[in-house]
Structures are given as C-alpha cells and as structure tokens.
Amino acid sequence: MSYQDTFKRYEIKYLLNASQKRELMKTIEKHMVLDQYGRTTIQNIYYDTPDWQLIRTSLEKPVYKEKLRLRSYGTANAAKTVFIEIKKKFDGVVYKRRTSATEKEAIAYLNRGIKLAGHEDQISREIDYFRNFYKGLKPAMFISYEREAFYGKADPEFRLTLDENILWREEDLTLRKEAYGTAVLFPGECLMEVKVAAAMPTWLTKELTRLGIFPTSFSKYGRAYEMKLSDEQTRKERRA
C-alpha cells in the first residue's frame, strides 16, 4: 500500500443522521469513487501533556492549534506499519505531516524517546521538535472509527470521508487490541468530512442545501475529552 505523507487542505465537517446519509449517498455515488481501501477501521492514540494542554488549547478555537497521534489502519501488531502524525490547523487550513514505522519502533520512540533509525527527513525533525516543545507528552486517549473514503471522479484531489462508530477510551492505550470504548455519536449518526484544496463542487453544495445539512465544528478528540470531563463530574456529584 502507498500512503500520502503530507497534506494541505480545508476540512469541512458535517453531522448526518441516517436518513440524510442515505439520501446523500445517492448523489455521492454519481460523482465519487470509493478509494482502494474500502471501509477501514482506523485506530489512533492521541498524545497529550499531563494537564491535557493540547486538547484544552484546541477547544478554545485559537487561530493555530496542533495535535500528535499514532495511527494504524486496523488492529496493529509489533511488526505492522503505523503512522506518527502531526496535525496542524492555521486560519482554517489543515496541514498534516506524518512518518511511518513499525508499531514497536513507533511506541519506543513516542513513549521512551528511542530514536527511529533512518528517520532524518524534515517530517521527522518536525515531530522531534514537537516532542521536545511539549513537555511530558504521553498516551492520553484511544479513538477509533469506521471510515469510508471517496475521491472525485472529475477531480481525484477532492476527498470525502464518512466516519461511523466513533469510540474512545482512556484505558488500554494500545493499537494492538480491537476497537472498543464509549460511543461519541448517537445511534445512526455519521461524521462527514469534506477535504478540498479550494472550492467545494457545486453538485455537493446544492445537495447539502437541499437536505438541510450544515457545517459544524467537531473534533473527535475534543468531543471525547468533553465526555471524559462530564463523566468525572457525574462521579464527583454521586460521591458528594
């Protein structure tokens, strides 16, 4: 498999109910093609500081924000290729940089600081800088979801993804176990992300308007963190 290492694009998010997704898919299938991976389970471990600095800053909606995560496509093992990713957002534009390694190598690097052999490129230096800048980075949260990714027939650079069964957990922060955790979305809901370098296609704009689907501010990690805080508050109130 070949994977892209750098991205620069706008990402526009929408929450769909089951009916909206069903209707929208009729139009998507006319203009877009499911990519070569089909429906994929994506598993991530998000890294953060002990006081959750990265996600707390992100939820304040600053002009610039960034995250660090480890990603696998499907459940990993020690020898499987995984991706160390930095995702940055500045003034509405998303920049993603990533490098690959085996799961064993990536964990040794991120959790214990053992350098990745042969990783002397610019992306690796950016990840090194990130780790040195944010002190005390550690695995903070596991987030998984089932994704269908499409690209445009007329413009292969135009991408659209549909994420369902978004789950999070604070325990078992490993990519070697099957996805499980607390659901982020209500039953039947789907998170759609439209990824464009410039303007959105007219056909999609018209269809979204017709179906009453509007952009929303949504972060999987952010929503999971808010749910974590809510759970902690509920437990405190029960003990009081």
N, C-alpha and C positions, 0 to 999 in steps of 0.2 A: 504494500500500500504506500502511496505517496501522500504527504501531508504538507499543507502550506505553513510556513514558519512566521510570516509577518502579515499583518492586516492593517488597513486604514480605511475606515468606513463610518457611515452613520448607522446606528441601530435604533429602530423604532419598534416599540413593544405594544402589544395588544392582548387583552384577556378576552378569550372567546368562550361562550357557552357551547354546549353540544350541538344545538341547532345552528348557531352561527358557523361553527366549524364545518358542519355537514354541507351547508349551502355554499360556503366559500370554496370548499374543495372542488366543487363542480367547475368553478372558474379557474382555480389554480391549475387543475389538470389539463386545461386547454392551452395554457401559456407556459407551464413549467414542467420540469422532469425531476423525478426522484433521483437523488445522487446515487453513486455506486455502492454506498454502504447501507442503503435502505433504512429500516428502523433500527436505531442503535441505542443501547443503554450507555449513557455517559456517567462516569463516576468521578467526583472531584473531592480533594481535600483542600480546604481553604486554610491558609496560614495567616496568623494574626499575632499581635503582641499580647502579653498577659492582661492588659486592660482594654483589649479589643479596639485599639486605636484606629485600625484601617477601616473597619466597618462603621464605627461611630462617626468618623470623618465623612465617609461616603454618604451616610444617611442625612448629613447636614446639607447635601447637594452643593458642594463647592464647585468652582469653575474647573478645578483639576482634582482628580482622585485616581487611586490606583489600588490594585489587588494582586496577590500572589496565590497561585493554586497549583496543585498537582492533579493531572487529569489522565484517566485511562478510558479507553473505549471497550466496555465490557469489564468483567472482573479480571484483575491482574494476578500475575504470579511473579516470582523474583526475576525471571528472565524476560518478561513481557516489556515491550516498548511503551513508555508512558511519556507525558509531556509536562515540563515545568513551564508555566506561563505567567507572564506579567500582563495584566490588562489595565490600560490607562484610558482615561476619558478627559479630554480637554475641550472646553467650549462646544460640547455636543458631539465631537468627533471621537470615535473609539479607535485606539491603537492597541494591537495585541502582538506580543513578541513571545516566541517560545522555542525551546530546545528539547531534544529528545534524549532519553537514556533508558536503561533497563530500570524496572521498579526498584530493584535492590540498590543500584547506584544512585538513583534519584533520592531515595529515603536517606541513604548515608550522607548525601550532600546537604539536603534540606534540614535534617534532624540533628546531624552530628558535625556538619561542616567539612566533610571529607571531599576534597576537590574532585570534579569529574574529569577523568582522563581524556585528553584530546579536545577539550572544550575551551578554546582560546579565542573564539569569534566574538563579534560585537554584542550579540544577544546574550551570550554567557557572561560577558563583562557587566552588562546592564543588570542581570539577575544577581551577580555578586554585589554590585553597588546597592541594590535594593535590600539585600540581606544584611549588609553592613550598616545601612542607614536606619532601618527599623530594628531596634534592639529587642532581643528576646523572642524573635519570631518562633512560633511553634504550631503544630497542627491544632486547629481550632474547631473546625466543623466539616462533616462529611455531607455532601449534597449530590444526589443522583437524579436522573430523569431519563425518560424515554423520548428520543428525538427522531423526527422525520425531517430531512433536509432536502430542499428543492433548489434548482437553479433554472434561470430563464432560458427558454428555447431561443429567443431572439438575442438575449444578452446573458451569456453564461456567468458574467460577473455579478449579476443580480441574484441574490440569495434570499431564501425564506425558510425559516425553521419553525417547527411545531413541537413544543415540549409538553409532555403529559407525565402524570405520576411523579411529580417532583417531591422528593423525600429528603429529610435532613435528620442528622443525629449528632450528638456530642461524644458518644462512646464508640469504641471500635473504629478509631480513626485510621483505617487501612483500606487500601484498594483491593486487598486480597479476599475480602468477603463479599457475598452477594448484597445487592442493594436492599436496604430496609431502613425504616425510620418513620418519622412523623410527616404526614402529608402537608404540603404548603397550600395546595389549591383545593377548592371544593370539588366534590364528585362531578365529573363531566366537564370541568373547566380545562382550558388549554392555553398555554402561553405561546403566542406567535411573535417572532422577531423578524422584522424585515431589515435586511442588510444591504445598503446601497452606497455607492460612491458618490452619486449625485442625486438626481430627481427620481422619485418613485414612478413606476409605469402608470400611465393614465388608466388602463384597464383595472388595475388594482385599487387605485384611488376611488374610482366610480363604484366598484363593488363594495368597498368598505363603507362608503357613504350610504349605499342602498340598504346594507344590512345593519346599519347603526353601530358600527364598530369604530371605536375612537382610540387614539393613542393613550397610553398610560405610563406612569413612572413605576417601574417594577424591577426590583433586584432580588434574585433568588436568595442570595446570601443575606441581604438586608431583611427580607421578609422572615427568613428563618431566625435571624438574630432577634427580631422583634417578638416572634413567637416564644423564643427562649426566655426573654425578659418577662413576658406575660405569664409564662409557666412558673417562673421563680416568684413573681409577685403573688400569684394564686396560692402557692405553697406557703409563703410567709403569712398570708391572711388566714389560712387554715390553722396554722400553728398559734396564731395570736389569741 
